[in-house]
Amino acid sequence: MKKIPFLLLILGVLLISFFCLKEIKRKSVSLKARKSAWNNLGYEIEKRIKNLKGRTGIFIEDLTTGWKISFNHKEVFPAASLIKLPIMLSCFYAIKEGKLNLKENVTLKPSDKVGGSGILKNLPVGKTFTIERLLELMITVSDNTATNLLIEKLGFEYLNLCFKKIGLKNTLLLRKMMDFQARKKRKENLTTAEDMASILRRIYFKKFLNKSISQKCLQYLLHQKYRDRIPSKLPSGIKVAHKTGLERKICHDAGLVFGPKGDFLIVVLTQGERIKKAKEFIAEISSLVYKYYGHF
């Protein structure tokens, strides 16, 4: 009689092993199907690229599996307002090193105001803003005047040194926002899809300096006001933390998409295409990636 409990135990172990193996096999089949669909996604994106005038740099990453899709991701592009993303991170480096304080006040002077995006250009001279407020405006409304004030505080040399500390390989700050004289001298701010992706990845995994600062950076990006690219063809309510860039024949967007079935990183840089078409292209690529997750 004593053998019965032992036999039941053996039977239980065998049953558990059977179901575990069955589950492992099911997951293996599912993973293969997902990988196949991911590869097909790459082919679909490649088809869209062929219809785009000019050039593009793309970097996409499934943030669960680490799978990547990239095209010309190391190719250097004029950064436009994407340069504000590494400037934001550099400001937090400066805060950590005691060179900057979030609560420090900066006074707006007539010479500080520049055109393009932002709200500071329309506000009264003599008004003061904290560094924290300037950071927020630089990201959420891509404020050029706020950006230039931050560049002025830290300087080109320090900011470019920080870019290297962050691990950026081909990102350079060579002029202020809206500095057309510098542009005539062929001074241009530069970046790559790979560099922008590395910033977003560190923010997503809370590995930029510390969790608190990473979360603060993420919150700025989540409150981005320009939503005519990565988010524009996604379902309402999908969270997107991103930063846009726009100049003549230059149109970019780089962000993190938080979907119900998986999060992904997406960077799309374009140069040479009409702005309307470039925005549609970025939105379409984002939509294709999002739809990939709907199959699983």
N, C-alpha and C positions, 0 to 999 in steps of 0.2 A: 504493500500500500504506500510505502514511503516513496516509491519510485514515481507515483502519479504527479505530485507537485513538481518534481524535477523535470518530468516529461512536459508538463504544462509550461514550465519556465523555458525549456528549449523551444517549444512551439511558439511561445510569445516572442522570443528573440528572433526566430526565423521569420515570423510575420512582420515584425518591425523592420528587419533587414530587407524583406521583400518590398515593403512600401517605401522604404528609404531609397532603395535602388530605383524603384519606379519613378519617384519624385526627381531623383538626380537625372534620370534619362529624359523625363519630361522637360526639365529645365535646360538640359543640353540641346534638345530639339528646338525649344523656344529660342535659345540664344543663337543657334545657327540661323533660324528664320529671321531674327532681328538683325544679325550681321549681314545677311543677304539683302534685306530691305535697306540697310544703311549703305551698302555698296551701290544699290540701285539709286538711292538718293544722290549719291555723288555723280552718277551718270546723268541724272535729270538736271542737276545744277550745271554740269558741263554743257548741256544743250542750250541752256539759257544764256550762258556766257558767250556762246557763238553768235548770238543775236545782238550783243551789246557793242556799241561803237566805243572806241578808245580802249582803255584797259581797266582791269579790276584785280584786286587782291582780296582773297577770301580765306577766312579761317573759322571753322565750325567744330565744336566739340560737344559730345554727349558727356555731361558732367557726372554720370553714374558709371558708365563703362570706360570712359577715357578715350573712346573712339573719336577719330578726327577726320575731317574732310578739309582739304586745303588746295588752293590754286594761287600761285604767285604770292604766297604768304610772306616771303622774304623780300619781295620787291618794294623799293622805296617810293613813297608817294608824298606830295605836299600834304601836311597834316591838317590844314585848316583848323577848325575848332576842336578837333580831337586832341590837339596838344594840351588842352586844358585838363585832360584826364591825368597825365603824368605831372602836370603842375600841381594839381590837387594833392597827389601823393607826396610830392616834394615839400609842400607846405607842412604836411604832418611830420615829415622828417625834421623840418626846421623847428617845429614846436617841440619835438622830442629832444632836440639838441639845444633848446633854449634860445634859438635865434628869432622865434616868433611866438606870439601869445594869442590865442583865440579871442580873448577879450580886449586886446589892444585896439585903439581907435585910430582910424586913418581919415584925414580931412580931404574932401574933394576940392581940387583946384581947377581953374578954367583950362589949364594945359593938360589935365588928365583926361578930359572928355574926348572920346573918339566915336565914330559912327558905327554902323552895323548893328548887330544884335545887342540887346540889353536894355536896361531901364535907367542906369545911372546917368547916361548922357542927357536925360530930360529932367534931372533933379537939380535943385539949387546948389550953386557953388558955396562952399563953407560947411555943407552938411557932413556929418561924420558917420562912419560905418566901422563896425568891428571886423577883424580879420575873418571871424566865423561867418558874418553876413556876406562878405566879399566872396568867400569860398562857395557859399550857397548860391549866390547869384551867378558866379562863373559857370557852375554846372547846370543849374535848373533852367536858367534863361540864356545861357551861353553869353553872359555879359562881357563885352570886350573891354570896357573901361575898368570893371572889377579885376579882370585878368591882368591888365597892364599895371594896375596898382600893386598887385601881388608880385609881378615880375620886378617892379621897381624896388619893392621891399627886399627881395632876395638876390636879384642880379642874375645875369645869364650864366656866369661861370658856376655859381652855386647850384642853380637849377640843372644844368647839364651834368654836373657831378652827381647830383641826386638821381638823375635818370640812369646813370651807370650803376649806382648802388642798388636801384630797384631791379636791375638786371636787363634793362632795355639795350638792345644791340645796335639799333639803327634809328633811334629817335633823337632829334636835335632841335633845340630852340635857338634860332638865329635872329629873330626879329619880334617886336611887339605886334599885337593885333592892330590891323588897319595901317600898318607902317608901309605906305606905298613907295616911299623913297628907298627903303631898304630892299623892297621887292624889285625895284628897277635895277638895283645893284646885284640882283640874283641871290639875295639872302632869303632863304625860305625855311620854314619849319617843316621838319620831315618825320615820317614814321613808317611803320609796316604793319600789316595785319597781324603778323606774329607777335610784335611788341605789344599791340593793344590787347591781344588775347592773353598775354602773360599777366598784364595788369588785372584784367577782369577775373582771371582764374584765382589769383591771390586774394582778391576781395571776396570772391564767392566762398572759398574755403577758409576765410577768416585768418589768412596767413600774412596779411600786410601789417607789420609792426606788432599789433595785438588784436584780439577779437573786437575790442571796443572801437578802435579806430577803423578797422575793416567794416564794421557795422555802420559807422558814421558815413563812410564813403559810399556804402551801399544805399543808405537812405537818401543822400543827395541825388544819386543816379536814379532812384525810384521816383523822384519828384521832377524828372525831366519834363519840360513843357512841350517840346517839339516831338510830336508823335506821328509824323507823316512818312516814316520809313519802317524800321523793324516792327513796331506795334500795329501799323495801319491795317493790315489784313488778318490780324489775329483776333480770336473771339474776345468780346467785351469782358473785362474783368481780369484778363491775364496780366500778371505782374511782369513788367519789363523794366530793368535797371539799365539805362543806356546813356550814351553821349553821342551827339550828332556833330557833323562837320560839314560846312558848306561855303564854297567860294565859286568864282566863275569857272564852270566846267569841272568842278571838284565837288563830289557829293559822297559823304561817308556816314556810316552809323556803326556803333560797336556796343554790344550789350549782353545782358544775361536775361534769359527768358525762363520764368518759373511756371511750368506747365503742370496740369494735374497728373500726367503720366510720366513726367521726367523733365529735368531742367537742362537747358543747353546754352552754350556760349556761341555768339555769332558776331563776326566782324566782316563788314563788306566795305571795301574802299573802291571808289570809281574815279576815273579822270578821263575827260574827253567826250563824254556823252551829254546830251541835253539834260538839264536838271530834272525836269518832269519825268523823263524816261529813266534817269538814274534812280530817282526815288521809287518809281514803280518796280524797277529791277530789284532793289534792296528789299522792298516789301514782299515781292514774289519769292525771293530766296528764303526769307524768314518764314513765310507761309508754308513753303515746301517742307522745311525742316520740322515745323510744328505738326504738320499732317502725318509725318513719319511716325510720331508717337501714337497717333490715333489707331494704328493697326494692332497695338499690343495692349 
